[in-house]
Amino acid sequence: MQRWLGRYGEIIYALFRFVAGALFACHGAQKLFGVLGGQKVPGVSLPLVGGIIEFAGGLMIAVGLLTAWAAFISCGEMAVAYFMVHAHGGFWPIVNKGELAVLYCFCFLYIAARGGGPYSVDAKLLRGR
């Protein structure tokens, strides 16, 4: 498999980063704008802060702008969300309905460690220097 897909590793990573970021931004859009089947979060609250991180961070991750920072902050937000919202419902994420928060957390940790990659705004900005 490495022989076939390995040569497309950077493109596949860019697609992974884009899809994860775009889906994360959709969660933020639900909270901020009440779209995509969500409800707008009223007033200043932790869910509003979460929505801002999800929307802005997701867009930044998707396009690869300040990718490592956006992904690191998003990873932390998902860890906080898991422990504040889901962990009290039991040990296993599949039982406490926190598997998406855990998955996002570790996806963003990986993206934070790897950065934007060659198909990102970060790479384009660095090439211009």
C-alpha positions as CSV (number, residue, x, y, z in Angstrom):
1,M,0.0,0.0,0.0
2,Q,2.9,2.4,0.8
3,R,4.1,1.9,-2.7
4,W,0.8,3.2,-4.2
5,L,-0.4,5.7,-1.7
6,G,2.9,6.8,-0.3
7,R,3.7,9.0,-3.2
8,Y,0.4,10.9,-2.5
9,G,1.1,11.3,1.2
10,E,1.3,15.1,1.2
11,I,-1.9,15.5,-0.8
12,I,-3.7,13.0,1.4
13,Y,-2.5,14.9,4.5
14,A,-3.8,18.2,3.0
15,L,-7.2,16.5,2.3
16,F,-7.2,15.2,5.9
17,R,-6.4,18.6,7.3
18,F,-9.0,20.3,5.1
19,V,-11.8,17.9,5.9
20,A,-11.1,17.8,9.7
21,G,-10.9,21.6,9.8
22,A,-14.0,22.2,7.7
23,L,-16.1,19.8,9.7
24,F,-14.8,21.4,12.9
25,A,-15.7,24.8,11.5
26,C,-19.3,23.5,10.9
27,H,-19.6,22.8,14.6
28,G,-18.6,26.4,15.4
29,A,-21.1,27.7,12.8
30,Q,-23.8,25.8,14.6
31,K,-23.0,27.5,17.8
32,L,-22.3,31.0,16.4
33,F,-24.9,31.3,13.7
34,G,-27.5,28.7,14.5
35,V,-27.1,27.0,11.1
36,L,-26.6,23.4,10.0
37,G,-29.2,22.1,12.4
38,G,-27.7,23.9,15.4
39,Q,-28.9,26.5,17.8
40,K,-27.2,29.9,18.3
41,V,-25.5,30.1,21.7
42,P,-27.0,33.0,23.6
43,G,-24.9,35.5,25.6
44,V,-21.2,35.2,26.6
45,S,-20.5,31.7,27.8
46,L,-18.1,28.8,27.5
47,P,-20.1,27.3,24.5
48,L,-19.7,30.7,22.8
49,V,-15.9,30.7,23.3
50,G,-15.9,27.1,22.1
51,G,-17.9,28.1,19.0
52,I,-15.4,30.8,18.2
53,I,-12.5,28.4,18.6
54,E,-14.2,25.8,16.5
55,F,-15.2,28.2,13.7
56,A,-12.0,30.2,13.4
57,G,-9.7,27.3,14.3
58,G,-11.5,25.0,11.9
59,L,-11.2,27.5,9.0
60,M,-7.5,28.1,9.8
61,I,-6.7,24.4,10.0
62,A,-8.6,23.8,6.7
63,V,-6.6,26.3,4.7
64,G,-3.4,25.8,6.7
65,L,-3.0,29.3,8.2
66,L,-1.1,29.3,11.5
67,T,-1.9,25.7,11.4
68,A,0.1,24.4,14.3
69,W,-1.2,27.1,16.7
70,A,-4.8,26.7,15.5
71,A,-4.6,23.0,15.8
72,F,-3.0,23.1,19.3
73,I,-5.7,25.4,20.6
74,S,-8.4,23.3,19.0
75,C,-6.9,20.2,20.5
76,G,-7.0,21.8,23.9
77,E,-10.6,22.9,23.5
78,M,-11.6,19.3,22.6
79,A,-9.9,18.0,25.7
80,V,-11.7,20.5,27.8
81,A,-15.0,19.7,26.1
82,Y,-14.5,16.0,26.7
83,F,-13.7,16.3,30.4
84,M,-16.4,19.0,31.1
85,V,-19.2,17.5,29.1
86,H,-18.6,13.8,28.5
87,A,-16.3,12.2,31.0
88,H,-18.9,12.3,33.8
89,G,-21.1,9.9,31.7
90,G,-18.7,7.0,32.1
91,F,-15.1,5.9,31.4
92,W,-15.5,4.8,27.7
93,P,-15.9,7.6,25.1
94,I,-18.3,5.4,23.1
95,V,-20.6,5.1,26.2
96,N,-20.4,8.8,27.3
97,K,-20.8,10.0,23.7
98,G,-17.5,11.7,23.7
99,E,-15.8,9.8,20.9
100,L,-16.0,12.7,18.5
101,A,-14.3,15.1,21.0
102,V,-11.5,12.5,21.6
103,L,-11.0,11.9,17.8
104,Y,-10.8,15.7,17.1
105,C,-8.5,16.1,20.0
106,F,-6.0,13.6,18.7
107,C,-6.4,14.6,15.0
108,F,-5.6,18.2,16.0
109,L,-2.7,17.1,18.2
110,Y,-1.2,15.3,15.1
111,I,-1.8,18.4,12.9
112,A,-0.2,20.6,15.5
113,A,2.9,18.4,15.6
114,R,3.1,18.2,11.8
115,G,2.1,21.7,10.8
116,G,0.4,22.8,7.6
117,G,2.4,20.8,5.1
118,P,3.4,21.9,1.6
119,Y,-0.2,22.5,0.5
120,S,-1.1,25.2,3.0
121,V,-1.2,29.0,3.3
122,D,1.7,28.6,5.8
123,A,3.9,27.0,3.1
124,K,2.9,29.6,0.6
125,L,3.8,32.4,3.0
126,L,7.2,30.8,3.9
127,R,8.0,30.4,0.2
128,G,7.5,34.1,-0.3
129,R,10.3,35.0,2.2
